[in-house]
Each structure stands twice: as structure tokens, then as C-alpha cells.
Amino acid sequence: MIGNRWTLIFGGLALSTALWAQDVQPIAPDIEGIQPDEEDFDISEGSIFTQQNARTMELSIPAPRGLILDRNGYPLAQTKVAYRLALDFTKIGKDASPEVILPWVKEKIAEANELVGGEFSISDKRIISYYNQRRWIPRIVSKTFSGDEAKRYEGKLPEGMSLMPVYLRHYPEKSVAAHLIGYVGTKTRLPDGPINDGDPLFTTVSGRGGFENVFDEDLTGEPGRKKMIFDKDGKMVLEEWVRRPRPGGTVVTTLDLKWQRHAENVLRRGCKRGAMVVIDTRSGEILVMASRPTFDLNAFIPGISQVEYDKLLNDPAKPLFGRAFQGEYPPASTFKPVVGLAAITSGAIRYNEKIDSPYQIKIGNIFFRNHSKGNLGPIDVKYALARSANPWFYKVGMRTGPQTFLSAARRLGFGSKTGLPLYGERAGMVPTPEDILKTQGRPTTDGDTANLAIGQGLMLSTPLQVAQAMAGIANGSSLMELQLVKQIQDFHGRVVEAPNPRIRNELSFSDRAVSQVHTGMMQVVHADYGTGKNASLGFTLMCGKTGTAQWGAKSKRQNLAWFSGFFPLKNPRYAFAVVYEGVPGESISGGKKAAPMVRNFFYKFQRQIKEAVKPPPRAMMIEEEVEEFEIPAAVPVITPTPDTPVAEPVVETGEVPAVVPVEE
């Protein structure tokens, strides 16, 4: 049993292990108060409050932080119970002199360091100050360690030293979805002066980036308060709850943990730097948002050294940078379907019109070339998309006009943030004539229009925006609002917020334009001449678009590879975007680098996908009563273990974990 006076004092704070993934579950009864010995203490005796060692205090007990879960209830962030060593200053005795206090404390700290392999130290001034002003509360003198380690220390603790349980944030998936989840840091430091009414028993934390920051208020909970009375000898004679802590709520994300894990594995095998996003086109829910490289969130818990943080911050690969929603890249040829849709819908070209596509065309004094040699002759939009013919889109872009196809791009979400609860999301750029005048010092030219029509020039977008645009193109008529949160629950497990699918923008593309562009994107993957054949899955018809862009400093000759799209062709369900950052001098293309990662990702889930895209069975109409109001069901918390792979939904207990976090 791991326990001592202070674990008992703050005992009775227990939740099921489905909520708190503890290394060890402390045995701590719910003690409402230690009754005073009538011979030693009379609660009505006013002198207790005038004695030097007598104290009455009411401390604030911060609440356990709530969970962050995936869509199926698997934990992405949770609170564990850990331990630290603490000194009980009351063991020194009352009215001790510095000559007695300092040697005793230093001896105990040395013993603690030897026991746990630490290097803790504290100045003489702070030791004396703590004894004089806060000796009724144990003083932490070690690093944080797990419950398994705490078991090893039991029975070996020197006199006057105890194990103090603490709340510790834990990220069971380590680096998975790190850029989305974020991490926590110390919000307030413990006071070091006289104990005041309402002083916190231990330091509180707040979110630093990601969901931890955006949903900090929902996750934090409400602190409790506990009253304690000490007699003239410094002995506790009464303790009782004034108000119990109320744990933080639960944020259930739309992410699918199994898909997210696999996406990050695919990126790890397929590139040094890149990103992948997968969206459910019907609901707008984000299933995957992965960036490479990433970092282990647990490195920040309970704190990260400046040396280790500087390593992450100064790493050329930028592991702290969430490329999926912060990386701004030229969308390259993934933008061509937008131009095709705008051209046909506006009447700039007929839906089946064939336009000559030579190897190069001259605009002003500059030749604008195709990515591959050869004259393709007169071709329609379907073949132009399948072959990614630059000259065709140069011509059609100029005929359509930049403001027409750029307006379509904005309706598809390019050039603006998605509105998701993302920390540090970038907006990308869809240039206006004013932007071109400001940056280029001249009005928009046909050359600018030609570059914009193939997704280059001043065009910038995030992988998230490209995937969002693909979801809109898949729908054809509407762009759904994206969702990253499925529901928010209170600590009882009751749903307090559950966003519903909503339309963000009406797209107003013509049916013929949508049909032609869909067919052309299908041919990108499935036609012999398509540029994205390496993405073919074999069990569904995929619509895709490759892209290769010049990116970064020209002196580095750095390129970027894209593959984006949706499937199946009929009644699309999933939209996606993958970006591959090439290293300087590397020869890459979307079809060779990005498309295989898409195939490798989706192929693993073919059974699940086949079931998801299966048309609903025809059924007889059955009339039945429908309730006027329906409350969405809470997503159960799932804590997978070898013996119990799925835990029962959390139920209300009215209590919180048995811990007493005390930090310096």
C-alpha cells in the first residue's frame, strides 16, 4: 500500500481506471475528518489561534484535468497518478532553531537524492522561510516518478519523508497527433510566504497549444476547498471538505486514432517531411491530420529543460511545426480542377470543348512550357486533368479570367482559415490584384494568370485547405464546415455540446462542370495515361490530382509533391491531401512520391472503407413515432489493456482521484 498521513488527508478522491490510467491505484479511504482528542484540544478554546504552532487553514484543491479522446473513446490525453518525495517539517518539532532545522533538512534531501537518483537542492534561506511560514504542508524534495517506482521505495523512506501523490498529465500515444493535442504547462507557482486562506495546495496547469489550449476552460474543472486545524503542537486535529473538486470535462475529437497512427507511420516511411489530411465529405469531420516530423508530448511533462526545448526549436526539420495546417505551400496542379470547374460553369469554355495543348506557349516575351515534352493537340478538360497539361490550363485560365477562378477558389476555402479549433492555423493566400500590384509593382498580367491557373505564383495553401477543397469538389454543390470536435462532455459523461454538420459555402458549380471534372480526376488514377496511377486502390474508383511545385529558395532547387482527391467516384465519402517536401536537389513528382503514400494508407482499411461506402440497402417504409427532441449519446471512454480491451462508459462517482499534487 502506498499511503501516509497526507494521502489519507486528501483521500476519497477516486475515479475508475477507465478514466484515470494510473500506474498504481492508491488505497485511500474517504476520510471526512480526524476527530480531535478531547483531552488535548477543545475546539472552543480560543487560544489555539494565538499559539505559534496552531493554525487553521482552508486550502484550494485544484481539480483533475479532463480527457481528450478520439472519436471511438480512446484516450489522447489523460491524467495519471504519480509520486514525489516530501519532507514533513513537523517532525523537527516546534520552535526549532536554524541550527537544528538546516542539518536535518539537508540530511533528508541527501537521502532523497540517493534514493531516487536526483540532484535536488534548496538554499538555507528558503529552508528557514518554509519552516517558519509553511511547515504544516509537506515540502516536495524530488522529481516525479511512477507508481511502480513508488512501490519500490516503500519501506525504504527515511523518517520524516513521505510519498506524495501528484496529478500528472500523460499522452499515451506520445507523438501521435502531437501538433493537434498540444501540452500543458505550469499556470501558477506555489506561494512561499505565510499561508493565506484559499492558497492552492499544489500548482495548477493550463494548456500550451493545441486542444489543451483551445479547450482549457472545458478541461480545467472547478477546484475544491478543504479546511484543516492544527493544535499548539502542530498536530492536525480536524480536517473536512468544504467543497469537493469537480473534474474537468472531456473533449471527444473526430480523429480516428487507428487511422491517425497509420497515417503517421506512412509518412514516416514515405518522407522526411510532409503531411496528410483525411476528411469525411458527408459530415466535414477530420479523421486524420498528420504532420512529419513530430515530437513526443510527454517530453514536456512535468517540464522540459531549456536545452531540450532549444533542440526542438532549432531543429532544421521543425518538429514543432504542424505542417498539415501551418505549412503554406503552392498548391500546384492540385488547383487545376478549380480552374476547370470555374471555366465550364462561367461559360468560358463548353463542357466538352477541345483546346489545343502544345508543348509550350508564348505569353509576352516568355515561353510557358508543359512539364513534359510533346504536343497533345486538341484535348478536353478530362484529358487535360488526367495528363495535367499545363498549356491547356494556361489558355483556359486566361480565357476565364483570374478573378473568376480565384473567386471559385475562395468559395472552396482557399485563402482563409477553416474555422477549426486549431492553435496557429495559417490562412494561405489567394492573391487579389492589389496583392500583385504590391508585391510585383505592376498590374496583373497574363503571365500572372497563367501561373495562378496551375497553382503557382502567389498562390499558397495548407494541406488542410487542399483536402477541404477536394471535399467541396467531391460534393459539387456545397462546402461543408469542417469539424474536429465530435462532442464535449461534462465530468458526469453528459454531452454538453455536439456540433451538427453545416454548410459553409454554396459552390454553384454547374452539374456538367462537376461531372466532367470528376471524370477527369478519375482518369488521373485509372487511365493508362493518368499521372496518379500509383494511388489506385483496386477496390474503389478514386478521383485524384497530382501536383509538383517549385518551392522554397530558388538557390536550393527544392520541389514539392502533392496528391489529393476523393473517392469513390459515385457518392464520394473520403477526401484527402498528401504533401511531400523534397530535399534540395531532389527530383520528385506527385505521382511518384505522394500518390503511393495515399495507396499505402487507405489500403490498410479496405474492409472498413468498403462497408462505409456501401450504398444503403433498400427497405420498406415503416412509420414510427419520432421523439421531438433527441439527446446525443456520450462517447464512452475506452482504455485498452491486454485483459480488458474496452472499458465500460464512465459513470458518475461524485469523486476525483486520490492524489495530493504538491509542486514547488
Buried (B, 14 or more C-beta within 10 A) or exposed (E): EBBBEBBBBBBBBBBBBBBBBBBBBBEBEEBEBBEBEEEEBEEEEEEBEEBEBBBBBBBBBBBBBBBBBBBBBBBBBBBBBBBBBBBBBBBBEBEBEEEEBBEBBBEBBEBBBEBBEBEBEBEEEEBBBBBBBBBBBBBBBBBBBBBEBBBEBEEEBBEBBBBBBBBBBBBBBEBBBBBBBBBBBBBEEBEEEEBEEEBBBBBBBBBBBBBBBBBBEBBBBEBBBBBBBBBBBBBBBBBEBEEBBBBBBBBBBBBBBBBBBBBBBBBBEBBBBBBBBBBBBBBBBBBBBBBBBBBBBBBBBBEBEEEEBEEBEEEEEBBBBBBBBBBBBBBBBBBBBBBBBBBBBBEBBEBEBBBEBBBBBEBEEEEBBBBEEEEBEEBBBBBBBBBBBBBBBBBBBBBBBBEBBBBBBEBBBBBEBBEBBBBBBBBBBBBBEEEBEEEBEEEBBBBBBBBBBBBBBBBBBBBBBBBBBBBBBBBBEBBBBBBBBBBBBBBBBEBEBBBEEEEBBEBEBBEEBBBBBBBBBBBBBBBEEBBBBBBBBEBBBBBBBBBBBEBBEEEEBBBBBBBBBBBBBEEBBBBBBBBBBBEEEBEBBBBBBBBBBBBBBBEBBEEEBEEEBEEEEEEEEEEEEEEEEEEEEBBBBBBBEEEEEBBEBBEEBEBBBBBBBBBB
